[in-house]
Amino acid sequence: MLRLTALLCLFGLVAKSQVQQLDEVVLSAQRIKSKIQPLSASIISDSLNLTITQEVGGLLQQIPSLFVSSQQNFTQDTRISIRGFGARATFGIRGIKVLLDGIPITTPDGQTQLDHIPLSQLGNIEILRGLSSGLYGNACGGVISLQSAPIISATDISATLGDFESQSFAATWSKAQEKNRFRSIISHQKQKGYREWSAYENTLVSLSNETDLNNGNTLKIDYSLFHSPFAYDAGGLNLKQVHENRRQARKANMNYAAGEQVQQHQFSARLKTKNWLSYAFYTRRTLDAKLPFVLGGQIDLGRDYFGLGTQTSGAKKKWLWQYGIESAAQHDARLRFINDLGIRGEKTLHQTERFYSIGTYGIGEYLYLGWRFRAALRADIHHIRLTDFLGTNAGKKNLAAVSPMVAIHKKLNAELSGYLRWGTGFETPSLNELSANPSGETGFNSSLEPQKSSEIELGISFNKKRFDAFLTLFYTKTKNEIAPYEIEDFPSQNFYRNIGRTTRKGIEMEGNWQFISSGNLAFSFSQGRYLTETKKELPNVPQNQFTANWQQQFGKTKLSFHARHIGKRFANSENSVRVPQFWTYDVALQSKWHNALLTLGINNITNTYFFDNIRINAFGGRYFEPAATRQAFIKVVISI
């Protein structure tokens, strides 16, 4: 704690180059076109070329109360939690809404994978940390809004090489004409991995075309293809195994050939007219996965999800408003088989799962004597249905939610402003969670209920020309919190249960300071308690986090130094296993020479031992997935 306090004093403020907190910026993620921010929000930009990360999660580590894990296990995909929401995910993201150019990439039941998004496509990222079901409906413990960079005429080729046989190659070609703009991206990446049995390989193709139609209308069409022929899962270790050899894989994972093969196609269209903004999308994802156990240890999943929505905004005198309607559907065809040491055996489960959702919302803001009053209300109806082809456990259920949000905002003077917000959240179990039945039977786990939350948040912001800072206090109550667990009868298989009421409370700080024209300093800090009704901490949610980033420009050369601290957390619900806290430090040097951009970097320069992922409540103490030690990399981007 002494080191943390000292660094807080040293890095008291942050630069505008990486995380921005600006009242003048209109956040598209808050939907309504207002220059105020009556909710905790961050904008990330200008940092995409200073890292070796090959997925979006690596760009989000400087956000307070946002915790990223499983960045080195490409079978489980990046896991993200915000104020503890999403921490239960055993793979991918749960409980957080993710959008790409305003179009949801989160499935209707609340699952998200980020593997199909090329980093070279992104311009900036907006993060809303508070409950936002009043804006986006189901599974909104936070919002991550990814924004594509504007399409300009350019041709770029990049190559990244790093330790542990990490390789990434990408090419971007784009052409901007008077009424039409086109961009194509192709990338290929692979890595042997720090641990045994952790290699992966994938290829990504992304195509975008934006056309100006008559009467000022704009149509944007996107297509992406993601193909991963293999991604191996090294599995979790107990502490004894970690101390023996932290680079080893769990033997059962190798014996059963644990891993996955994925392919995904995604289409989307977005039409912007004078008064309306409408979208439609369709995604087809197929997954062949092998898990380290026999019964049901091989999964064949075919998923189709699609949706459409429309919205309109307006302003008149002292009023701003927006209202809209959205609908989405998800069709999962799930089969499970015996895993006979990597060989597919007899079918053990065959069912189709459906999740349909429709929601309508409205947002209004009114200005009165310098005060801004905002209210949002959303109503959602969800229909879930299962057809069981092997048993008799077919069924259906209907769920409905009304999600209000209210806020007041006041600009106290030219530099200081504050807000008070109350919001709600509603989160259904995902289809994957419902289909994990601890009884061993087919069909849904009928005892698993949705979780509901409410939150109050107080924020204060300070802005000057070269300096801005933001302070947030939050208190959240959740009913029927969902948590994962394992049982002895089915080791390595994850099940889910409601654990009752939880409370979350904490403080978050961000700041920006451009202390000289060529130098920037940045930090974020969060401290929180995330307690169940038995006064235990939610597992794998750090009680405190701290990041600091310094960037210095020397002519055409930029130096970046990043420090990160992850505080105390626990591996299980009983809090009997504590995960060690840690510090990591990364450094990068970037220089531009003619049409080439060269980046040299070292991650984890102090060779710190820490854990990339924690398998919550794993049976047999197999909680720990060791993270990579020191990793050097070189990246070259050539513009033609």
C-alpha positions as CSV (number, residue, x, y, z in Angstrom):
1,M,0.0,0.0,0.0
2,L,3.0,2.3,0.7
3,R,4.2,1.8,-2.9
4,L,0.8,2.5,-4.2
5,T,0.4,5.8,-2.2
6,A,3.8,6.9,-3.3
7,L,3.0,6.3,-7.0
8,L,-0.3,8.1,-6.6
9,C,1.5,11.1,-5.4
10,L,4.1,10.9,-8.1
11,F,1.7,10.3,-11.0
12,G,-1.1,12.5,-9.6
13,L,-2.4,13.2,-13.1
14,V,-2.6,11.7,-16.7
15,A,-2.1,12.6,-20.3
16,K,-4.8,13.3,-22.9
17,S,-3.0,10.9,-25.3
18,Q,-4.5,7.7,-24.0
19,V,-7.4,8.1,-21.6
20,Q,-9.6,11.2,-22.0
21,Q,-12.2,12.6,-19.7
22,L,-13.6,15.7,-21.5
23,D,-17.0,17.3,-20.9
24,E,-16.8,18.8,-24.4
25,V,-16.7,15.4,-26.1
26,V,-20.0,13.9,-27.1
27,L,-20.1,10.2,-26.1
28,S,-22.0,8.2,-28.7
29,A,-22.3,5.3,-26.1
30,Q,-24.6,7.4,-24.0
31,R,-26.9,7.6,-27.0
32,I,-28.3,11.1,-26.4
33,K,-26.4,13.8,-28.2
34,S,-25.4,15.8,-25.1
35,K,-22.1,17.4,-24.2
36,I,-22.5,16.5,-20.6
37,Q,-21.6,13.1,-19.0
38,P,-23.9,12.2,-16.2
39,L,-22.3,8.7,-15.9
40,S,-18.7,7.4,-15.5
41,A,-17.1,7.2,-18.9
42,S,-13.7,7.0,-20.5
43,I,-12.4,7.4,-24.1
44,I,-9.3,5.6,-25.3
45,S,-7.4,6.8,-28.4
46,D,-3.9,7.3,-29.8
47,S,-2.4,4.1,-28.2
48,L,-3.1,1.4,-30.7
49,N,0.4,1.1,-32.1
50,L,2.3,1.0,-28.8
51,T,1.5,-2.5,-27.7
52,I,2.0,-6.1,-28.8
53,T,-1.6,-7.0,-27.8
54,Q,-3.5,-8.9,-30.5
55,E,-7.0,-8.4,-29.0
56,V,-9.1,-5.5,-27.7
57,G,-8.8,-6.3,-24.0
58,G,-5.2,-5.3,-24.0
59,L,-6.2,-1.7,-24.7
60,L,-8.5,-1.4,-21.7
61,Q,-6.2,-2.0,-18.8
62,Q,-5.9,1.6,-17.8
63,I,-9.7,2.0,-17.0
64,P,-10.5,2.1,-13.2
65,S,-12.6,-0.8,-11.9
66,L,-12.2,-2.6,-15.3
67,F,-10.2,-5.8,-15.0
68,V,-8.9,-7.8,-18.0
69,S,-7.8,-11.4,-17.7
70,S,-7.3,-14.5,-19.9
71,Q,-5.4,-12.5,-22.5
72,Q,-3.0,-15.4,-23.1
73,N,-5.6,-18.2,-23.4
74,F,-7.1,-17.9,-26.8
75,T,-9.4,-20.8,-26.2
76,Q,-11.2,-19.0,-23.4
77,D,-10.9,-15.6,-25.0
78,T,-10.5,-12.3,-23.3
79,R,-12.5,-11.9,-20.0
80,I,-13.5,-8.4,-18.8
81,S,-15.3,-7.4,-15.7
82,I,-16.4,-3.8,-14.7
83,R,-17.1,-3.2,-11.0
84,G,-17.3,-7.0,-10.7
85,F,-19.9,-7.5,-13.5
86,G,-18.6,-10.1,-15.9
87,A,-16.3,-11.7,-13.4
88,R,-18.2,-15.0,-13.4
89,A,-17.4,-15.6,-17.1
90,T,-15.5,-18.9,-17.6
91,F,-14.8,-17.9,-21.2
92,G,-15.5,-14.7,-23.2
93,I,-17.3,-11.8,-21.7
94,R,-20.6,-11.9,-19.7
95,G,-22.8,-9.1,-18.4
96,I,-21.2,-6.3,-20.4
97,K,-22.6,-4.9,-23.6
98,V,-20.1,-4.5,-26.5
99,L,-20.9,-2.4,-29.6
100,L,-19.0,-1.9,-32.8
101,D,-20.1,1.4,-34.5
102,G,-23.3,1.3,-32.6
103,I,-24.2,-2.2,-33.6
104,P,-24.3,-4.9,-30.8
105,I,-21.8,-7.7,-31.1
106,T,-23.0,-9.1,-27.8
107,T,-25.5,-11.9,-28.3
108,P,-29.1,-11.4,-27.0
109,D,-28.4,-13.6,-24.0
110,G,-25.3,-11.5,-23.0
111,Q,-22.2,-13.4,-24.4
112,T,-19.4,-11.6,-26.3
113,Q,-16.2,-12.7,-28.1
114,L,-13.8,-10.1,-29.3
115,D,-11.6,-12.3,-31.5
116,H,-13.1,-11.1,-34.8
117,I,-12.3,-7.4,-34.4
118,P,-9.1,-6.2,-36.1
119,L,-7.2,-3.6,-34.0
120,S,-6.2,-1.7,-37.1
121,Q,-9.9,-0.9,-37.8
122,L,-10.4,1.0,-34.5
123,G,-10.2,4.7,-34.0
124,N,-11.3,5.1,-30.4
125,I,-13.1,3.2,-27.6
126,E,-15.7,4.5,-25.2
127,I,-16.4,2.8,-21.9
128,L,-19.4,3.3,-19.6
129,R,-18.7,1.8,-16.2
130,G,-22.1,2.1,-14.6
131,L,-25.3,0.0,-14.9
132,S,-26.8,0.9,-18.3
133,S,-29.8,-1.4,-18.9
134,G,-31.9,1.8,-19.2
135,L,-29.9,2.4,-22.4
136,Y,-29.1,-1.0,-23.8
137,G,-31.2,-3.6,-22.0
138,N,-30.0,-7.1,-21.0
139,A,-26.5,-7.7,-19.6
140,C,-25.4,-4.1,-19.2
141,G,-23.1,-4.0,-16.1
142,G,-21.1,-1.7,-18.3
143,V,-20.8,-0.7,-22.0
144,I,-17.8,-0.9,-24.3
145,S,-18.3,1.0,-27.5
146,L,-15.8,0.4,-30.3
147,Q,-15.6,3.1,-33.0
148,S,-14.0,2.5,-36.4
149,A,-11.4,5.0,-37.6
150,P,-12.6,7.1,-40.5
151,I,-11.8,5.6,-43.9
152,I,-9.1,7.5,-45.8
153,S,-7.0,6.6,-48.8
154,A,-4.1,4.5,-47.5
155,T,-2.1,1.3,-47.9
156,D,-0.4,-0.1,-44.8
157,I,1.5,-3.3,-44.1
158,S,2.5,-4.3,-40.6
159,A,4.5,-7.1,-39.0
160,T,4.9,-7.9,-35.3
161,L,7.4,-10.4,-33.9
162,G,7.8,-11.2,-30.2
163,D,9.0,-13.8,-27.7
164,F,7.2,-17.1,-27.4
165,E,7.1,-17.3,-31.2
166,S,4.5,-14.6,-31.4
167,Q,3.8,-13.4,-34.9
168,S,1.3,-11.0,-36.4
169,F,1.0,-9.8,-40.0
170,A,-1.6,-7.4,-41.3
171,A,-2.4,-5.4,-44.5
172,T,-4.9,-2.6,-44.9
173,W,-6.0,-1.0,-48.2
174,S,-8.5,1.8,-48.3
175,K,-9.8,4.2,-50.9
176,A,-11.8,7.3,-50.2
177,Q,-13.7,8.9,-53.0
178,E,-16.2,11.8,-53.1
179,K,-19.2,9.6,-52.4
180,N,-17.8,6.2,-51.6
181,R,-15.2,5.0,-49.1
182,F,-13.9,1.4,-49.0
183,R,-11.5,-0.4,-46.6
184,S,-10.2,-4.0,-46.6
185,I,-8.1,-5.5,-43.8
186,I,-6.5,-9.0,-43.7
187,S,-4.5,-10.2,-40.7
188,H,-2.9,-13.5,-39.7
189,Q,-1.5,-14.2,-36.2
190,K,-0.1,-17.1,-34.3
191,Q,1.8,-17.9,-31.2
192,K,3.4,-20.9,-29.6
193,G,2.7,-19.5,-26.2
194,Y,4.4,-19.2,-22.9
195,R,3.0,-22.4,-21.5
196,E,2.9,-25.9,-23.0
197,W,-0.3,-26.6,-25.1
198,S,-1.2,-22.9,-25.4
199,A,-0.5,-22.3,-29.1
200,Y,-3.0,-20.7,-31.4
201,E,-3.4,-19.5,-35.0
202,N,-6.1,-17.4,-36.7
203,T,-6.9,-15.4,-39.8
204,L,-9.2,-12.4,-40.1
205,V,-10.7,-10.6,-43.1
206,S,-12.6,-7.3,-42.7
207,L,-14.4,-5.4,-45.5
208,S,-16.2,-2.0,-45.1
209,N,-17.9,0.2,-47.6
210,E,-19.6,3.5,-46.9
211,T,-21.7,5.3,-49.5
212,D,-23.3,8.7,-49.6
213,L,-26.8,8.3,-51.0
214,N,-29.2,10.9,-52.2
215,N,-30.7,13.5,-49.8
216,G,-27.7,13.3,-47.5
217,N,-28.3,9.7,-46.5
218,T,-25.3,7.3,-45.7
219,L,-25.2,3.5,-46.0
220,K,-22.4,1.6,-44.4
221,I,-22.0,-2.2,-45.0
222,D,-19.4,-4.4,-43.2
223,Y,-18.4,-8.0,-43.5
224,S,-15.8,-9.9,-41.5
225,L,-14.5,-13.5,-41.6
226,F,-12.7,-15.0,-38.6
227,H,-11.1,-18.4,-38.8
228,S,-9.1,-20.1,-36.1
229,P,-8.0,-23.7,-37.0
230,F,-6.8,-24.3,-33.5
231,A,-6.3,-22.7,-30.1
232,Y,-5.1,-25.0,-27.3
233,D,-6.1,-24.8,-23.7
234,A,-3.3,-25.4,-21.2
235,G,-5.7,-25.5,-18.3
236,G,-5.5,-24.5,-14.6
237,L,-2.8,-25.6,-12.2
238,N,-2.8,-25.9,-8.4
239,L,-0.1,-24.0,-6.5
240,K,2.1,-27.1,-6.1
241,Q,2.2,-27.5,-9.9
242,V,2.8,-23.8,-10.4
243,H,5.9,-24.0,-8.1
244,E,7.2,-27.1,-9.9
245,N,6.9,-25.7,-13.4
246,R,4.7,-22.7,-14.2
247,R,5.1,-23.3,-17.9
248,Q,3.6,-26.7,-17.8
249,A,0.1,-27.6,-19.0
250,R,-2.4,-29.6,-17.0
251,K,-1.8,-33.2,-18.1
252,A,-5.6,-33.9,-18.5
253,N,-5.8,-31.0,-20.9
254,M,-3.1,-32.5,-23.1
255,N,-4.5,-36.0,-22.8
256,Y,-8.0,-34.9,-23.9
257,A,-6.6,-32.5,-26.5
258,A,-8.4,-29.5,-24.9
259,G,-8.9,-26.6,-27.3
260,E,-11.2,-25.3,-29.9
261,Q,-11.7,-24.5,-33.6
262,V,-13.8,-21.5,-34.5
263,Q,-15.1,-19.9,-37.7
264,Q,-17.4,-16.8,-37.8
265,H,-19.0,-14.8,-40.6
266,Q,-20.6,-11.4,-39.7
267,F,-22.6,-9.0,-41.8
268,S,-24.0,-5.6,-40.8
269,A,-25.6,-2.6,-42.4
270,R,-26.2,0.8,-41.0
271,L,-28.4,3.5,-42.7
272,K,-28.2,7.1,-41.5
273,T,-30.8,9.5,-42.7
274,K,-31.7,13.0,-41.7
275,N,-33.8,11.9,-38.7
276,W,-33.3,8.2,-38.2
277,L,-30.4,5.8,-37.7
278,S,-31.1,2.2,-38.4
279,Y,-29.1,-1.0,-38.4
280,A,-29.3,-4.7,-39.1
281,F,-26.8,-7.6,-38.6
282,Y,-26.4,-11.3,-38.9
283,T,-23.6,-13.5,-37.4
284,R,-22.9,-17.2,-38.0
285,R,-20.4,-18.7,-35.5
286,T,-19.4,-22.4,-35.4
287,L,-17.4,-23.9,-32.6
288,D,-15.8,-27.3,-32.2
289,A,-14.3,-27.6,-28.7
290,K,-12.7,-30.4,-26.7
291,L,-12.8,-30.2,-22.9
292,P,-10.6,-32.2,-20.5
293,F,-13.2,-34.8,-19.4
294,V,-15.1,-37.7,-20.8
295,L,-18.9,-37.3,-20.6
296,G,-19.9,-34.5,-22.9
297,G,-16.3,-33.4,-23.3
298,Q,-16.6,-32.6,-27.0
299,I,-18.9,-29.8,-28.1
300,D,-20.3,-29.0,-31.5
301,L,-22.0,-25.6,-31.4
302,G,-23.6,-23.8,-34.3
303,R,-24.8,-20.3,-33.5
304,D,-26.8,-17.8,-35.5
305,Y,-27.7,-14.4,-34.1
306,F,-29.2,-11.5,-35.8
307,G,-31.1,-8.3,-35.1
308,L,-32.2,-4.9,-36.2
309,G,-32.9,-1.6,-34.6
310,T,-33.9,2.0,-35.3
311,Q,-33.7,5.2,-33.4
312,T,-34.3,8.9,-33.8
313,S,-33.0,12.0,-31.9
314,G,-34.2,15.5,-31.6
315,A,-33.7,18.9,-29.9
316,K,-35.9,21.8,-29.2
317,K,-35.1,24.8,-27.0
318,K,-34.0,23.3,-23.7
319,W,-34.9,19.7,-24.5
320,L,-32.9,16.8,-26.0
321,W,-34.3,13.4,-26.6
322,Q,-33.9,10.0,-28.3
323,Y,-36.1,7.0,-28.6
324,G,-35.9,3.7,-30.5
325,I,-36.7,0.0,-30.7
326,E,-34.4,-3.0,-31.1
327,S,-34.9,-6.7,-31.6
328,A,-32.5,-9.6,-31.7
329,A,-32.6,-13.4,-31.9
330,Q,-30.2,-16.2,-31.1
331,H,-30.4,-19.8,-32.3
332,D,-27.9,-22.3,-30.8
333,A,-27.7,-25.9,-32.0
334,R,-25.7,-27.6,-29.2
335,L,-24.4,-31.1,-29.4
336,R,-22.1,-32.9,-26.9
337,F,-20.2,-36.1,-27.3
338,I,-17.9,-38.4,-25.3
339,N,-14.3,-37.2,-25.4
340,D,-12.3,-40.4,-25.6
341,L,-8.8,-38.9,-25.2
342,G,-9.4,-36.5,-28.0
343,I,-11.5,-38.8,-30.2
344,R,-15.2,-38.1,-30.6
345,G,-17.4,-40.8,-29.2
346,E,-21.1,-41.3,-28.5
347,K,-23.5,-38.3,-28.5
348,T,-24.6,-37.3,-25.0
349,L,-26.6,-34.2,-25.7
350,H,-28.5,-32.8,-28.7
351,Q,-30.7,-29.7,-28.2
352,T,-31.6,-26.4,-29.9
353,E,-31.8,-23.3,-27.8
354,R,-33.6,-20.1,-28.8
355,F,-33.3,-16.6,-27.2
356,Y,-35.6,-13.8,-28.6
357,S,-35.5,-10.3,-27.4
358,I,-37.4,-7.1,-28.2
359,G,-36.9,-3.8,-26.4
360,T,-38.0,-0.1,-26.7
361,Y,-36.4,2.8,-24.9
362,G,-36.6,6.6,-24.5
363,I,-34.2,9.2,-23.2
364,G,-34.9,12.8,-22.4
365,E,-32.8,15.7,-21.1
366,Y,-34.0,19.1,-19.9
367,L,-31.9,22.2,-19.0
368,Y,-33.3,24.4,-16.2
369,L,-31.3,27.2,-14.5
370,G,-28.0,25.6,-15.3
371,W,-29.1,22.2,-14.1
372,R,-29.5,19.3,-16.5
373,F,-32.1,16.6,-15.7
374,R,-31.9,13.3,-17.6
375,A,-34.2,10.3,-17.5
376,A,-34.2,7.0,-19.5
377,L,-36.6,4.2,-19.5
378,R,-36.4,0.9,-21.3
379,A,-38.7,-2.1,-21.5
380,D,-37.5,-5.6,-22.7
381,I,-39.2,-8.9,-23.3
382,H,-37.2,-12.1,-23.6
383,H,-38.4,-15.5,-24.7
384,I,-36.2,-18.5,-24.1
385,R,-37.0,-21.9,-25.6
386,L,-35.3,-25.3,-25.7
387,T,-36.0,-28.4,-27.8
388,D,-34.4,-31.6,-26.5
389,F,-33.8,-34.3,-29.1
390,L,-32.4,-36.9,-26.6
391,G,-34.5,-36.5,-23.6
392,T,-37.8,-35.0,-22.5
393,N,-36.6,-31.8,-20.9
394,A,-37.8,-29.3,-23.5
395,G,-39.3,-26.2,-22.1
396,K,-39.6,-22.4,-22.4
397,K,-39.7,-19.3,-20.2
398,N,-40.5,-15.7,-20.6
399,L,-38.7,-12.9,-18.9
400,A,-39.5,-9.2,-18.8
401,A,-37.7,-6.2,-17.4
402,V,-38.3,-2.5,-17.0
403,S,-35.1,-0.5,-16.5
404,P,-35.2,3.1,-15.5
405,M,-32.3,5.6,-15.1
406,V,-32.3,9.2,-13.8
407,A,-29.5,11.7,-13.4
408,I,-28.9,15.3,-12.6
409,H,-25.8,17.3,-13.8
410,K,-24.6,20.8,-12.8
411,K,-21.7,22.8,-14.2
412,L,-20.5,24.6,-11.0
413,N,-18.1,26.9,-12.7
414,A,-15.9,27.0,-15.9
415,E,-13.7,24.2,-14.6
416,L,-15.8,22.1,-12.1
417,S,-19.0,20.1,-12.7
418,G,-20.7,17.2,-10.9
419,Y,-23.6,14.7,-11.3
420,L,-25.7,12.3,-9.4
421,R,-27.1,9.2,-11.1
422,W,-29.3,6.3,-10.2
423,G,-29.5,3.4,-12.7
424,T,-30.6,-0.3,-12.9
425,G,-29.4,-3.5,-14.5
426,F,-31.0,-6.7,-15.6
427,E,-29.0,-9.8,-16.6
428,T,-30.4,-13.1,-17.8
429,P,-28.3,-16.3,-17.6
430,S,-26.7,-17.0,-21.0
431,L,-27.8,-20.1,-23.0
432,N,-24.5,-21.7,-22.2
433,E,-25.0,-21.2,-18.5
434,L,-28.6,-22.5,-18.6
435,S,-27.6,-25.6,-20.5
436,A,-24.9,-26.5,-17.9
437,N,-27.2,-28.7,-15.8
438,P,-25.6,-30.0,-12.5
439,S,-28.2,-32.8,-12.4
440,G,-26.4,-34.5,-15.3
441,E,-29.6,-34.5,-17.3
442,T,-30.2,-32.7,-20.6
443,G,-32.2,-29.5,-20.8
444,F,-32.0,-26.2,-18.9
445,N,-31.0,-25.7,-15.3
446,S,-34.5,-24.5,-14.2
447,S,-33.3,-23.2,-10.9
448,L,-31.0,-20.5,-12.4
449,E,-32.7,-17.1,-12.2
450,P,-31.8,-13.6,-13.7
451,Q,-29.9,-11.2,-11.6
452,K,-31.2,-7.6,-11.0
453,S,-29.2,-4.6,-9.8
454,S,-29.6,-1.0,-8.9
455,E,-26.8,1.6,-8.5
456,I,-26.3,5.1,-7.3
457,E,-23.3,7.1,-8.5
458,L,-21.8,10.4,-7.7
459,G,-19.2,12.0,-10.0
460,I,-17.1,15.2,-10.0
461,S,-15.0,16.4,-12.9
462,F,-12.3,19.1,-13.2
463,N,-11.2,20.4,-16.6
464,K,-8.6,22.9,-17.7
465,K,-6.7,23.4,-20.9
466,R,-3.8,21.0,-20.0
467,F,-5.3,19.2,-17.0
468,D,-8.5,17.3,-16.2
469,A,-9.4,14.9,-13.4
470,F,-12.4,12.8,-12.6
471,L,-13.7,11.2,-9.3
472,T,-16.5,8.7,-9.0
473,L,-18.2,7.1,-6.0
474,F,-20.6,4.2,-6.6
475,Y,-22.8,1.9,-4.6
476,T,-24.5,-1.1,-6.2
477,K,-26.9,-3.7,-4.9
478,T,-27.6,-7.0,-6.8
479,K,-30.2,-9.7,-6.2
480,N,-29.7,-13.3,-7.3
481,E,-26.0,-12.8,-8.3
482,I,-24.9,-15.6,-10.7
483,A,-21.6,-17.4,-9.9
484,P,-19.7,-20.4,-11.4
485,Y,-18.6,-23.5,-9.6
486,E,-17.4,-27.1,-10.2
487,I,-18.4,-30.3,-8.6
488,E,-16.6,-33.6,-7.9
489,D,-19.0,-35.7,-10.1
490,F,-18.1,-33.5,-13.2
491,P,-14.6,-32.1,-12.7
492,S,-13.5,-29.4,-15.1
493,Q,-17.1,-28.7,-16.1
494,N,-18.5,-25.3,-15.1
495,F,-21.9,-24.9,-13.6
496,Y,-23.8,-21.8,-12.4
497,R,-26.0,-20.9,-9.4
498,N,-27.5,-17.9,-7.8
499,I,-25.7,-16.9,-4.6
500,G,-28.1,-14.3,-3.2
501,R,-27.5,-10.6,-2.7
502,T,-24.3,-8.8,-3.3
503,T,-23.1,-5.2,-2.7
504,R,-20.5,-3.3,-4.6
505,K,-19.1,0.0,-3.4
506,G,-16.0,1.9,-4.4
507,I,-14.1,5.0,-5.5
508,E,-12.6,5.6,-8.9
509,M,-10.1,8.3,-10.1
510,E,-8.8,9.3,-13.4
511,G,-6.7,12.3,-14.5
512,N,-4.9,13.9,-17.4
513,W,-2.0,16.3,-17.4
514,Q,-0.1,17.5,-20.4
515,F,2.7,19.0,-18.3
516,I,4.7,20.1,-21.3
517,S,3.8,20.2,-25.0
518,S,5.8,17.1,-25.7
519,G,5.1,15.1,-22.5
520,N,2.0,13.4,-21.1
521,L,1.4,11.7,-17.8
522,A,-1.6,9.6,-17.0
523,F,-3.1,7.5,-14.1
524,S,-6.2,5.7,-13.0
525,F,-7.0,4.2,-9.6
526,S,-9.9,2.3,-8.1
527,Q,-10.6,0.9,-4.7
528,G,-13.7,-1.2,-3.9
529,R,-15.4,-3.9,-1.9
530,Y,-17.6,-6.5,-3.7
531,L,-19.3,-8.5,-1.0
532,T,-21.8,-11.4,-1.0
533,E,-24.5,-11.6,1.7
534,T,-22.2,-13.8,3.7
535,K,-19.6,-10.9,3.7
536,K,-17.3,-12.7,1.3
537,E,-15.6,-11.0,-1.6
538,L,-16.7,-11.9,-5.1
539,P,-13.9,-14.1,-6.5
540,N,-11.4,-12.8,-9.1
541,V,-12.4,-9.1,-8.6
542,P,-9.4,-7.0,-7.4
543,Q,-10.1,-4.8,-4.5
544,N,-7.8,-2.1,-5.9
545,Q,-6.1,-1.3,-9.2
546,F,-3.7,1.3,-10.3
547,T,-2.2,2.3,-13.7
548,A,0.2,5.0,-14.8
549,N,1.3,5.8,-18.3
550,W,4.0,8.4,-19.3
551,Q,4.6,9.3,-22.9
552,Q,7.3,11.6,-24.1
553,Q,7.9,12.9,-27.6
554,F,11.4,13.5,-28.9
555,G,11.0,14.8,-32.4
556,K,9.9,11.8,-34.4
557,T,10.4,9.4,-31.6
558,K,7.9,8.6,-28.8
559,L,8.8,6.9,-25.5
560,S,6.1,5.2,-23.5
561,F,6.2,3.7,-20.0
562,H,3.3,1.9,-18.4
563,A,3.0,0.7,-14.8
564,R,0.1,-1.5,-13.5
565,H,-0.9,-2.8,-10.1
566,I,-3.5,-5.4,-9.4
567,G,-4.4,-5.7,-5.7
568,K,-5.8,-8.5,-3.5
569,R,-8.4,-10.9,-4.9
570,F,-9.6,-14.4,-4.2
571,A,-9.9,-17.6,-6.3
572,N,-12.9,-19.0,-4.7
573,S,-16.2,-17.9,-3.1
574,E,-15.1,-18.9,0.4
575,N,-12.2,-16.5,0.1
576,S,-9.9,-19.3,1.5
577,V,-7.5,-19.0,-1.5
578,R,-5.9,-15.5,-2.0
579,V,-4.4,-14.6,-5.4
580,P,-1.1,-12.7,-5.0
581,Q,-1.2,-9.0,-5.9
582,F,1.4,-7.9,-8.4
583,W,3.0,-5.0,-10.3
584,T,4.0,-5.1,-14.0
585,Y,5.9,-2.5,-16.1
586,D,6.0,-2.2,-19.9
587,V,8.2,0.1,-22.0
588,A,8.0,0.9,-25.7
589,L,10.0,3.2,-28.1
590,Q,8.4,4.3,-31.3
591,S,10.0,6.2,-34.2
592,K,8.8,7.4,-37.5
593,W,11.2,7.3,-40.5
594,H,9.9,8.4,-43.9
595,N,7.0,6.0,-44.5
596,A,7.8,3.5,-41.8
597,L,6.8,3.4,-38.2
598,L,9.0,1.2,-36.0
599,T,8.1,0.2,-32.4
600,L,10.4,-1.7,-30.0
601,G,8.9,-2.8,-26.7
602,I,9.3,-5.0,-23.6
603,N,6.3,-6.2,-21.6
604,N,6.8,-7.2,-18.0
605,I,10.3,-5.8,-17.9
606,T,10.8,-6.9,-14.2
607,N,10.0,-10.5,-15.1
608,T,7.2,-10.6,-12.5
609,Y,5.4,-13.8,-11.8
610,F,1.6,-13.4,-11.8
611,F,-1.5,-15.1,-13.1
612,D,-3.1,-14.4,-16.5
613,N,-6.4,-16.1,-15.5
614,I,-8.1,-17.5,-12.4
615,R,-10.6,-20.4,-12.8
616,I,-13.1,-19.5,-10.1
617,N,-14.1,-22.3,-7.7
618,A,-12.2,-24.9,-9.7
619,F,-12.3,-28.4,-8.2
620,G,-9.0,-29.7,-6.8
621,G,-7.4,-26.3,-6.4
622,R,-6.7,-25.9,-10.1
623,Y,-7.4,-22.1,-10.0
624,F,-4.2,-20.8,-11.6
625,E,-3.1,-20.0,-15.2
626,P,0.4,-18.5,-15.0
627,A,1.0,-15.4,-17.2
628,A,4.0,-14.9,-19.5
629,T,7.2,-13.5,-18.0
630,R,9.3,-10.8,-19.8
631,Q,8.3,-10.5,-23.5
632,A,10.2,-8.4,-26.1
633,F,8.6,-7.4,-29.4
634,I,9.2,-5.4,-32.5
635,K,6.5,-4.0,-34.8
636,V,7.0,-2.4,-38.2
637,V,4.2,-0.5,-40.1
638,I,5.0,0.6,-43.6
639,S,2.7,3.0,-45.5
640,I,2.8,2.7,-49.3
